[in-house]
Amino acid sequence: MKELSKRTSTFTDSVIRRMTRISNKYGAVNLSQGFPDFEPPKEILKRLTEVAKEDFHQYSITWGAQNFREALAKKQERFMGRSIDPNSEIVVTCGSTEAMMAAMMTVTNPGDKVIVFSPFYENYGADTILSDAEPIYVPLYPPEFNFDADELEAAFKLNPKALILCNPSNPCEKVFTYDELKVIADLAEKYDTYVITDEVYEHIVYEPNKHIYFSSLPNMSQRTISCSSLSKTYSITGWRLGYVIAPPEICDTVKKVHDFLTVGAAAPLQEAAVVGLNFGDDYYRWLSDKYTKKKNLFLKGLDDLKIEHTIPQGAYYVLLDISEFNYNSDVKFCEDLAEKVGVGAVPGSSFFKENVNHLIRLHFAKKDETLYDALNRLESFRTKITAR
């Protein structure tokens, strides 16, 4: 048999999704893969029931149903602070995962370089490699996960085609400040580099932090490919409704890539989700308050257990420091945590280019009773998991 493609030889399956399977195996509270255990808004579910009896069961327009794109444009105009043409500046994708892949394949040629901040969501490195591009990793330094401007410019001097910016960031929960974004913007303009943003947690930000859309910075709208999805905002991660917002000349290529990757996102789900896109500002204030309360609940529980952790600025993750256990492998620690304690987590090493083995990621997008259950289980983790 001939050799298979070498593209995937440098990465494994998704560690995040693997930890869900391990959590299921041991009946652990799954705080690994970032999806909620509470229902989406009732208005969206009501519309979904109606759609099942209506005529939305065939292909929609490849780059998104007209009413979905119009509702999305109207909603994002409110938050991004600029006009958006639903016909020439939006492509609806199968989740933000496909949006990022389509964006990457739109801007890069084989051999191009792409800047990726580390830690990073595990797909970014894989997306770069699958596009036959070369990632350039730039570290973010804890506890605030700030970057060094000189190190970032050194990466830009390698003539990258694009930079990937996750804001708010997964897994380190960072919300980039205006000054930080301006440094990136100035370098992107100086070195003529595209910026591909992942803004899926755009509405989950904790005071006093504020999410700033990168495309809103001076001179950035024409070189920014904004990727996001409805997954986290409306608690519908399984619907796989994402999108790209970019200038028409970029979107024209994204449409072609998307067409041959997936043809189109699910038509009935687009129709049902229009209801959510039409929500008023009250919904987003409610969402922010809801996650702020969950964050405070979970972090207080960790503090009571004297577990060292990061302080989220946005998104719904927290990194725990497991240095006291002296494990050689954070993957093995997470397996033991699921089996012996009954809590599912993600090993931090799956997010870092650097040799980081002392952090694990948990998330708190769960019902309060689920979070209390997880915290109750964690009470015994020092007796059930011994230092090595």
KABELHU-V608253 format. One line per field, one symbol per residue. ss: DSSP state (~ for helix, > for strand, _ for the rest). phi: phi as a letter, one per 40 degrees, with the letter a starting at -180 (. if undefined). psi: psi as a letter, one per 20 degrees, with the letter a starting at -180 (. if undefined). A space follows every 50 residues. Layout:
ss = ???
phi = ???
psi = ???
//
This chain:
ss = ______~~~~____~~~~~~~~~~~~__>>___________~~~~~~~~~ ~______________~~~~~~~~~~~~~~~_________>>>>>~~~~~~ ~~~~~~~_____>>>>>>____~~~~~~~~___>>>>>>_>____>__~~ ~~~~~~_____>>>>>___________~~~~~~~~~~~~~___>>>>>__ ____>________~~~_______>>>>>>_______~~~_>>>>>__~~~ ~~~~~~~~~~~~____~~~~~~~~~~~___~~~~~~~~~~~~~~~~~~~~ ~~~~____>____>__>>>>>_~~~____~~~~~~~~~~~~_>>_>>~~~ ________>>>>>____~~~~~~~~~~~__~~~~____
phi = .cccdcdcccbcccccccccccdccbgcccbcccbcbbccdccccccccc cdbbcbbbdcddchddccccccccccdcccgacbcccbbbbcbcgcccdc cccccccbbdgcbbcbcbcacdccccdccccgbbcbcbcbbcccfcbccc ccccccccgccabcbcadcbbcgcbccdccccccccccccbfbcbbbbbc bdbbbbdccbcbcccccdgcccbbbcbaacdccbfbcccfbbabbaddcc cdcddccddccbgacccccdcccddcccdccdccccccccccccdccccc cccccfbcacbccagbbacbcbdccfccbcccdcccccccbgbcbbcccc bbcccbbbbbbbbbcbddccccccccccdbccccbccb
psi = pqqrpihjhiqarphghhhghhghhjkqonkfpmqrjrqrphhghghggg hhjamkjrpapgjqqghghgggggghhghikrqpoihijppprmrighgg ghgghhhqqpiqqpppqpqqphhgggggghjkroqoppqppriilqqphg hghhghijlqhrppoooqppijkqoprggghhgggghhggjmpqpoqokh khjnqpqjqpppphiiqpjihijpopqarighhjllhihloaqpprqhhg hggggggggigifqrpghhgghihgghjqahhghgggggghggggggghg ghghjlpprrophaalrppqokhiikqhohghghghggghhkpprpphhi iphrnpjjqqpqqkmrqghgghgghhhihjhhhhoqq.
//
